[in-house]
Amino acid sequence: MDRVFQALSDKNRLKILELLKKRDMSVGEILENFSITNASLSHHLDILKRVNLIVSERKGQYIYYSLNVSVFEEIMMQISKIFNKNKK
C-alpha cells in the first residue's frame, strides 16, 4: 500500500485519475489537459499502472486508459478497517 500512496502523492497523477474518473481516455486526450511532455506523461501513467490504479487497453492504433475500480475499492476497505479499529 506504500507504493499506492507514493503514486498518489503527485499532483499530476492525481489529475490523471480525476480525468479518468470521468471517462476512459487515450494518451493524447490526457495530454491535452497538461503542459508537460509526452515522455513525462508516459512516466506518470507507468507509475499508476505499476500500482494497478489504472489499466490500459488497445483499441485500434490507440491505447486507452481507465481507472482500475477494484483496486480503489480494496484501498477504501483497508482504510476503513484502520479507522474502524480505532473507534472502540
N, C-alpha and C positions, 0 to 999 in steps of 0.2 A: 504494500500500500504506500510505502515511502516514495516509490518511483511515480506513482499516480499523483501524489501531492506535489512532487517536484515538477511534474509536467504541467500541473495546473497553476504553478507559481509565475508563469509568464503571461503578460497581458496580451500578446499576440495569439498565443494558444487559446486563451480564454475567449478571445474574439472569434477565432475559428470555430470553437464549439458553439458559441452563440449563433453564428451564421448557419451552422449545420443543424441546429435545433429547429430552424425554420423549414429547411428542405435539403435534400442531397445536392451537392454542388461539385462541379469539375474544378480543377486547379485554376483554370483561367477565371472562372466565376468568383472563386475565393479571392484570387489575386486582385481583382477589381476593387476590393474593399480595403486594400492595404497600400502603403507606399514603401514596400520592401521588394527586394529582388525575388525572382522566381526561385533561385537557389535557397534563399533564406526561408521562403515559404515551404519549400520541399523539406528542409531541415525540421521545421516545426511540425509538419504533417508526419514525418517519420517518427518523431518523438511520441506524438499522440497515438500513432499506430503501434509502436513498440509496447505501450502500456495498455493497449486494447481499448482506448477510449473512442477510437474511430475505426471504421473498416472501409476498404476500397473495393470497387467493382468496375471492371472494364465493360464499357458499353460502346461498341464500335471502336473508334480511334481515341476515345476519351476515357479517362478514369474518373469515376465519381466517388466522392467521399460522403459518408454518413456517420451519424452517432451510433455507437455500439450501446444501445439502451440497456441491455442486460448487465453490462459492467457498471453502469451508473446505478442501477437498482441494487446491485451487490454492495457497492460502496455505501449507499444510503442505509442499507440494512446493517452493515458493520458499524457505521457511525451511530445509528440508532441504538444498537446494543451497548455501545460505550456509554451513551448518555442515560440509558435506562438503568444501567448498573449503578450509576451514581445518584439515582433518585430515591434510594431507600431511606 
